[in-house]
């Protein structure tokens, strides 16, 4: 035998909107409780500052590596263009533009990398 309160709450229990609302309220409550009990963030701040300092140490090496890679791309590209010109291939201009673009990108990246990480040389 059903009681009256079961008949009263049945439309609310089967309502999709109400189920979603209850779910959101439960998740919101859990989130607020988790943030209130989290407490001190100094360990995370210290770790982030340590990582920032360690990354800043490697920036000059990465800049030099970018310059070295740009030089290698230029030399290999020049040899490739020379071979294509001797074989009278049709896409020499395309190869030249791709190699120059790659070198410009690597040099620009090497210039922008210290600025991105806030390292002054």
C-alpha positions as CSV (number, residue, x, y, z in Angstrom):
1,X,0.0,0.0,0.0
2,X,1.4,3.4,-1.1
3,X,1.5,6.3,1.3
4,X,0.5,9.8,0.3
5,X,4.1,11.3,0.3
6,X,5.3,8.8,-2.3
7,X,2.5,10.0,-4.6
8,X,3.3,13.6,-3.9
9,X,7.1,13.3,-4.7
10,X,6.9,11.0,-7.7
11,X,6.6,13.8,-10.3
12,X,9.7,15.5,-8.8
13,X,11.8,12.4,-8.6
14,X,11.2,11.6,-12.3
15,X,11.8,15.2,-13.4
16,X,15.0,15.5,-15.3
17,X,15.4,19.2,-14.5
18,X,15.1,18.5,-10.8
19,X,17.6,15.7,-10.9
20,X,20.1,18.0,-12.7
21,X,19.4,20.8,-10.1
22,X,20.0,18.4,-7.2
23,X,23.2,17.1,-8.8
24,X,24.5,20.6,-9.3
25,X,23.7,21.6,-5.8
26,X,25.5,18.5,-4.4
27,X,28.6,19.2,-6.6
28,X,28.6,22.9,-5.6
29,X,28.4,22.0,-1.9
30,X,31.3,19.5,-2.2
31,X,33.4,22.1,-4.1
32,X,32.8,24.8,-1.5
33,X,33.6,22.4,1.4
34,X,36.8,21.3,-0.5
35,X,37.9,24.9,-1.0
36,X,37.3,25.8,2.6
37,X,39.3,22.9,3.9
38,X,42.2,23.3,1.4
39,X,44.0,25.7,3.7
40,X,47.6,26.9,3.0
41,X,48.8,27.2,-0.6
42,X,52.4,28.2,0.3
43,X,53.8,24.9,-0.8
44,X,52.4,25.2,-4.3
45,X,53.6,28.8,-4.6
46,X,57.1,27.8,-3.5
47,X,57.1,24.9,-6.0
48,X,56.0,27.2,-8.8
49,X,58.7,29.8,-8.0
50,X,61.3,27.0,-7.9
51,X,60.3,25.7,-11.3
52,X,60.3,29.2,-12.8
53,X,63.9,29.7,-11.6
54,X,65.0,26.3,-12.9
55,X,63.4,27.0,-16.4
56,X,65.1,30.4,-16.5
57,X,68.5,28.7,-16.1
58,X,67.9,26.7,-19.3
59,X,66.7,29.5,-21.5
60,X,70.2,30.6,-22.8
61,X,71.0,27.1,-23.8
62,X,67.7,26.7,-25.7
63,X,68.3,30.0,-27.5
64,X,71.8,28.8,-28.6
65,X,70.2,25.5,-29.7
66,X,67.6,27.4,-31.8
67,X,70.4,29.3,-33.5
68,X,72.4,26.1,-34.1
69,X,69.3,24.4,-35.6
70,X,68.6,27.4,-37.8
71,X,72.2,27.2,-39.1
72,X,71.9,23.5,-39.8
73,X,68.6,24.1,-41.6
74,X,70.2,26.8,-43.7
75,X,73.2,24.7,-44.7
76,X,71.1,21.6,-45.5
77,X,68.6,23.7,-47.3
78,X,71.2,25.5,-49.4
79,X,72.6,22.1,-50.5
80,X,69.1,20.9,-51.3
81,X,68.4,24.0,-53.4
82,X,71.7,23.7,-55.2
83,X,70.9,20.1,-56.1
84,X,67.4,21.0,-57.3
85,X,68.8,23.9,-59.4
86,X,71.3,21.5,-61.0
87,X,68.6,19.0,-61.8
88,X,66.4,21.8,-63.2
89,X,63.4,21.0,-61.0
90,X,60.3,23.1,-61.0
91,X,59.8,23.8,-57.3
92,X,63.1,25.6,-56.5
93,X,61.4,28.8,-55.4
94,X,59.0,26.9,-53.1
95,X,62.0,25.2,-51.5
96,X,63.8,28.4,-51.0
97,X,60.8,30.1,-49.4
98,X,60.3,27.1,-47.1
99,X,63.9,27.1,-45.9
100,X,64.0,30.9,-45.4
101,X,60.7,30.8,-43.5
102,X,62.0,28.0,-41.3
103,X,65.2,29.9,-40.5
104,X,63.3,33.2,-39.8
105,X,61.0,31.3,-37.5
106,X,63.8,29.7,-35.6
107,X,65.7,33.0,-35.2
108,X,62.5,34.8,-34.1
109,X,61.7,32.0,-31.6
110,X,65.2,32.3,-30.2
111,X,64.7,36.1,-29.8
112,X,61.2,35.7,-28.2
113,X,62.0,32.9,-25.9
114,X,63.8,35.0,-23.2
115,X,61.1,37.6,-23.4
116,X,58.4,34.9,-22.9
117,X,60.1,33.6,-19.7
118,X,61.1,37.0,-18.5
119,X,64.8,36.3,-18.7
120,X,67.1,39.3,-19.3
121,X,70.5,38.7,-20.7
